[in-house]
Amino acid sequence: MAPRIILVAGLLSSVVGAQACLPASRCETDAHCNANEECAAGRCRVRTDATSSSSGGGADAGSPDAGPVDRNWADWPLAPDRPTDFTTTPETVTDNLTGLTWQRTVIAEPLAWSNAVAYCNDLVYADADDWRLPTMIELVSIVSFDVYEPAINTTAFPATPLDYFWSATHYTNSQLKAWTLHFKFGFTYNDDVAVPHQVRCVRGPGG
């Protein structure tokens, strides 16, 4: 299937059918992880000094010889303008379209990017310890583009701050900036990694 190129909130993404773009996060060595991750205690963790790949997917990304696949590239159908297919618990929200599980609420204190990465990597929450900072395309997947203030499903994600949220995706391979998403209108921006922003961790799919 040919890739469909989609411009969403200023972010160019490729949605490629039948690819395994979000593998399980367990590992034995760094070779089992993405380019911007390292193997720590049997799990792939985002390096705080890493740069995200600007390429991803590709026609052979799902093949056994393709190597680690890039979470910056989506492997789910195009979401509706207002995602509603969620399964919620008091602690988490599982998006039944993408298979990703999110923190339902966010911590009160904004964090600089490296602290946000460390916070999610170290998080033990809702009986799970494989949380991570979401990539930009993952963060965009929970935006509701037909509403604003906030641009998100407030039944699934109550009390979402009208503020910037960090992603794990660096801006143009720079270690000094990373992508953020502002949930007032759902717009994407890049910012200096030293600036504190909100954090919502993600895990999965598949744990």
HURAZI-V104359 format. One record per residue. SS is DSSP state (2 for helix, 1 for strand, 0 for the rest). Layout:
ss = [SS	SS]
This chain:
ss = [0	0	0	1	1	1	1	1	0	0	1	1	1	1	1	0	0	0	0	0	0	0	0	0	0	1	0	0	0	2	2	2	0	0	0	0	1	1	1	1	0	0	1	1	1	1	0	0	0	0	0	0	0	0	0	0	0	0	0	0	0	0	0	0	0	0	0	0	0	0	0	0	0	1	0	0	0	0	0	0	0	0	0	0	0	1	1	1	0	0	0	1	1	1	1	0	0	0	0	1	1	1	1	0	0	0	0	0	0	0	1	0	2	2	2	2	2	2	2	2	2	2	0	0	1	0	0	1	0	0	0	1	1	0	0	2	2	2	2	2	0	0	1	0	0	0	0	0	0	0	0	1	0	0	0	0	0	0	0	0	0	0	0	1	1	1	1	1	1	1	0	0	0	0	0	0	1	1	1	1	1	1	0	0	0	0	1	1	1	1	1	1	0	0	0	0	1	1	0	0	1	1	1	1	0	0	0]
